[in-house]
Amino acid sequence: MIQSDAAFLIGRTHKVCQDYAVADNSHTDLESVWLSDGCSSSSNTDIGARLLSHGIQQRLSEFGPVGEAAAGDLQKSLLDAVLRKTIRSAARSARQIGITRSALDATLLGLVSDRETVSAVLCGDGAVVFGMQDGTRDVYRLQYPAGYPYYPVYADDRDRLSCWKRVSGNQYTVTRTTLLSDGSVGESVTVTPET
């Protein structure tokens, strides 16, 4: 069972908070929490973050059982399809209220559970933390060293995806750090993207 809450703290240089989160979903057997963080250099990403978070949650039933979600290429292709549908729907909604597609320049992070298994979805930079019953926590942090994270909106925009791919040195890394129950930092390793 996922227990979640959200708090947003606006940065000192920001006029609008561009973070948004939604939790749970009564329309499916899966529980989830989704967080989206808008890009501060693009306009209206506070709205885009909301559209992405709600949109992906509404399509949660398309994921299938989470146990299957952990298994490879088939699930990645399903996730890509769900993300594209979410982006297209969000882009239509943005157009209807008179804002551009760049409002969808935002990360999308999620945890999905079928009450037995928890899977993480990370699109863009950010981190997820898994708390264990023994008090330890595993932190998985996704970073793009060149500072240009992969936003889900690129999945449905060939031109912007092509530009993003040309950024030198922008291969992402995933770092897993274990925080021990006594508050000290345990092992920290960089895991391959495929892991």
C-alpha positions as CSV (number, residue, x, y, z in Angstrom):
1,M,0.0,0.0,0.0
2,I,1.3,3.4,-0.9
3,Q,1.0,6.1,1.7
4,S,1.8,9.5,0.3
5,D,1.5,13.2,0.8
6,A,3.0,16.2,-1.0
7,A,4.4,19.6,-0.1
8,F,5.6,22.2,-2.5
9,L,8.2,24.8,-1.7
10,I,8.6,27.6,-4.2
11,G,12.2,28.7,-5.1
12,R,13.2,32.2,-4.2
13,T,13.6,33.3,-7.8
14,H,10.3,31.7,-9.0
15,K,7.1,33.6,-9.3
16,V,5.0,30.5,-9.6
17,C,5.5,27.0,-8.1
18,Q,5.9,24.6,-11.0
19,D,5.6,21.4,-9.0
20,Y,2.6,19.2,-8.8
21,A,1.7,15.8,-7.4
22,V,-1.3,13.4,-7.3
23,A,-1.8,10.3,-5.3
24,D,-3.9,7.2,-5.4
25,N,-6.5,6.2,-8.0
26,S,-9.9,4.8,-7.3
27,H,-10.4,3.8,-10.9
28,T,-8.0,0.8,-10.9
29,D,-6.6,-1.9,-8.7
30,L,-3.2,-0.1,-8.8
31,E,-2.2,2.6,-6.3
32,S,0.1,5.3,-7.4
33,V,1.7,8.6,-6.7
34,W,2.9,10.9,-9.5
35,L,5.1,14.1,-9.3
36,S,5.8,16.5,-12.1
37,D,8.3,19.3,-12.0
38,G,8.0,22.0,-14.6
39,C,11.1,23.5,-16.4
40,S,11.5,27.1,-15.1
41,S,12.7,28.4,-18.4
42,S,9.5,27.4,-20.2
43,S,6.2,29.2,-19.7
44,N,3.1,27.8,-18.0
45,T,4.8,24.6,-16.8
46,D,2.8,24.8,-13.6
47,I,-0.2,24.0,-15.7
48,G,1.7,21.5,-17.7
49,A,2.8,19.6,-14.6
50,R,-0.8,19.3,-13.5
51,L,-1.9,18.1,-16.9
52,L,0.8,15.4,-17.0
53,S,0.2,14.2,-13.4
54,H,-3.5,13.9,-13.8
55,G,-3.2,12.5,-17.3
56,I,-0.9,9.7,-16.5
57,Q,-2.9,8.8,-13.5
58,Q,-6.1,8.5,-15.6
59,R,-4.3,6.1,-17.9
60,L,-2.9,3.9,-15.1
61,S,-5.1,1.0,-16.0
62,E,-3.3,0.7,-19.3
63,F,-0.1,-0.4,-17.5
64,G,-1.4,-3.8,-16.6
65,P,-0.1,-5.7,-13.5
66,V,2.9,-4.2,-11.9
67,G,4.6,-7.6,-11.7
68,E,4.6,-7.6,-15.5
69,A,5.8,-4.0,-15.4
70,A,9.2,-5.0,-14.2
71,A,9.8,-7.2,-17.2
72,G,11.8,-5.6,-19.9
73,D,11.1,-4.3,-23.4
74,L,7.4,-5.1,-23.6
75,Q,6.7,-3.0,-20.5
76,K,9.0,-0.2,-21.7
77,S,7.1,-0.1,-25.0
78,L,3.7,-0.1,-23.1
79,L,5.0,2.8,-20.9
80,D,6.1,4.7,-24.0
81,A,2.6,4.3,-25.5
82,V,0.9,5.4,-22.3
83,L,3.3,8.5,-22.1
84,R,2.5,9.4,-25.7
85,K,-1.2,9.2,-25.1
86,T,-0.8,11.3,-22.0
87,I,1.3,13.9,-23.8
88,R,-1.2,14.2,-26.7
89,S,-4.1,14.6,-24.4
90,A,-2.3,17.2,-22.3
91,A,-1.2,19.0,-25.4
92,R,-4.8,19.2,-26.6
93,S,-5.9,20.5,-23.2
94,A,-3.2,23.1,-23.3
95,R,-4.3,24.2,-26.8
96,Q,-7.9,24.5,-25.6
97,I,-6.9,27.0,-22.9
98,G,-4.6,28.9,-25.2
99,I,-1.1,27.9,-24.0
100,T,1.7,26.3,-26.0
101,R,3.0,22.8,-26.0
102,S,6.2,24.0,-24.2
103,A,4.0,24.1,-21.0
104,L,4.6,20.3,-21.0
105,D,8.4,20.8,-20.5
106,A,8.4,18.9,-17.2
107,T,9.7,15.8,-15.5
108,L,7.3,13.0,-14.6
109,L,8.1,10.6,-11.7
110,G,5.8,7.9,-10.4
111,L,5.5,5.0,-8.0
112,V,2.9,2.3,-8.9
113,S,1.9,-0.5,-6.7
114,D,-0.4,-3.6,-7.0
115,R,0.0,-4.0,-3.2
116,E,2.7,-6.7,-3.7
117,T,5.1,-4.9,-6.0
118,V,6.2,-1.3,-6.3
119,S,7.6,0.0,-9.6
120,A,9.2,3.4,-10.3
121,V,8.8,5.5,-13.4
122,L,11.4,8.3,-13.9
123,C,11.2,10.6,-16.9
124,G,13.5,13.5,-16.5
125,D,15.8,14.2,-13.5
126,G,14.8,13.5,-9.9
127,A,14.8,10.8,-7.3
128,V,12.7,8.1,-5.7
129,V,13.2,6.7,-2.2
130,F,12.2,3.2,-1.1
131,G,11.9,2.8,2.7
132,M,12.5,-0.7,4.0
133,Q,11.0,-2.3,7.1
134,D,14.4,-2.5,8.8
135,G,14.7,1.4,8.6
136,T,17.1,1.6,5.7
137,R,16.3,3.6,2.6
138,D,17.4,3.1,-1.0
139,V,17.6,6.4,-2.9
140,Y,17.6,6.1,-6.7
141,R,18.7,9.4,-8.3
142,L,18.5,10.1,-12.0
143,Q,20.7,12.8,-13.3
144,Y,21.7,14.4,-16.6
145,P,25.3,15.8,-16.3
146,A,24.8,18.3,-19.1
147,G,21.7,19.7,-17.4
148,Y,19.2,18.8,-20.1
149,P,16.8,16.2,-18.7
150,Y,14.6,14.0,-20.9
151,Y,11.1,15.4,-20.7
152,P,8.2,13.0,-21.6
153,V,7.0,15.6,-24.2
154,Y,10.0,14.7,-26.3
155,A,8.5,11.2,-26.9
156,D,5.9,12.8,-29.2
157,D,8.1,15.6,-30.8
158,R,10.7,14.3,-33.2
159,D,12.4,17.7,-33.7
160,R,12.9,18.4,-30.1
161,L,13.9,14.8,-29.4
162,S,16.6,15.1,-32.1
163,C,17.9,18.4,-30.6
164,W,18.0,16.8,-27.1
165,K,19.9,13.8,-28.5
166,R,22.6,16.1,-29.9
167,V,23.5,17.6,-26.5
168,S,27.1,16.5,-25.9
169,G,27.7,14.5,-22.7
170,N,24.1,14.2,-21.7
171,Q,23.9,10.4,-21.0
172,Y,22.0,10.0,-17.8
173,T,23.2,8.2,-14.7
174,V,21.2,6.4,-12.0
175,T,22.9,6.4,-8.6
176,R,21.6,4.1,-5.8
177,T,22.6,5.3,-2.3
178,T,21.6,3.3,0.8
179,L,20.8,5.4,3.9
180,L,21.2,3.3,7.0
181,S,18.7,3.3,9.8
182,D,21.2,5.1,12.1
183,G,21.2,8.0,9.7
184,S,24.6,7.3,8.2
185,V,25.2,6.8,4.4
186,G,25.9,3.3,3.3
187,E,26.9,2.1,-0.1
188,S,26.5,4.4,-3.2
189,V,26.8,2.9,-6.6
190,T,26.1,4.0,-10.2
191,V,23.8,1.5,-11.8
192,T,23.4,1.1,-15.5
193,P,20.3,2.6,-17.1
194,E,19.1,-0.9,-18.0
195,T,19.1,-1.9,-14.4
